[in-house]
């Protein structure tokens, strides 16, 4: 397997992937989304990323607004 080295935010991408793997190793898929979500928030913060948990954000498909019902986990500052 080849290592991907051309990420736009290589260091941040590594930290996010590391947090996801750590949470997966701890919990697998045996728990509900809200448990995994909270664990991921804690893990991302431990790795030094600033997190805005469950922030509303507008999403668009081309020029059509899909709404503000979607939430994002990570907000890079």
C-alpha positions in Angstrom: 0.0 0.0 0.0 1.3 3.4 -0.9 1.3 6.3 1.5 -0.6 9.3 0.4 1.6 12.4 0.7 -0.3 15.1 -1.2 -3.0 16.1 1.2 -3.8 19.8 1.3 -3.5 19.8 5.1 -1.2 16.9 5.6 -0.5 17.3 9.4 -4.2 18.0 10.2 -5.3 15.1 8.1 -2.9 12.8 9.9 -4.2 13.9 13.3 -7.9 13.4 12.2 -7.2 9.9 10.9 -5.2 9.0 14.0 -8.1 10.1 16.2 -10.6 8.1 14.1 -8.4 5.0 14.3 -8.0 5.4 18.1 -11.7 5.6 18.6 -12.3 2.7 16.3 -9.8 0.5 18.2 -11.5 1.4 21.5 -15.1 1.0 20.5 -15.4 -0.6 17.1 -18.9 -0.4 15.7 -20.7 -1.6 18.8 -21.9 1.7 20.1 -24.4 4.3 19.0 -23.4 7.4 17.1 -23.6 9.8 20.0 -21.1 7.7 22.0 -18.6 7.6 19.1 -19.2 11.3 18.4 -18.3 12.3 22.0 -15.3 10.0 22.0 -14.1 11.5 18.7 -14.4 15.0 20.1 -12.4 14.1 23.1 -9.7 12.4 21.0 -9.4 15.3 18.6 -9.0 17.7 21.5 -6.3 15.5 23.0 -4.4 15.7 19.8 -4.5 19.5 19.9 -7.2 20.3 17.4 -9.7 23.0 18.2 -13.2 21.5 17.9 -16.5 23.2 17.4 -18.8 20.3 18.2 -22.0 19.9 16.2 -21.9 23.3 14.5 -24.7 24.1 12.1 -23.5 24.9 8.6 -25.2 25.6 5.3 -24.6 23.2 2.5 -25.1 23.7 -1.2 -25.4 21.5 -4.3 -24.0 23.7 -7.1 -26.2 26.8 -6.5 -29.1 25.1 -4.6 -29.1 25.4 -0.8 -29.7 22.1 0.9 -30.3 23.7 4.3 -28.8 24.2 7.7 -29.8 20.8 9.0 -26.3 19.3 8.6 -23.7 19.5 11.3 -20.0 19.4 11.1 -17.5 18.0 13.7 -14.4 19.9 12.9 -13.8 23.6 12.4 -10.2 24.6 11.7 -9.3 28.0 13.0 
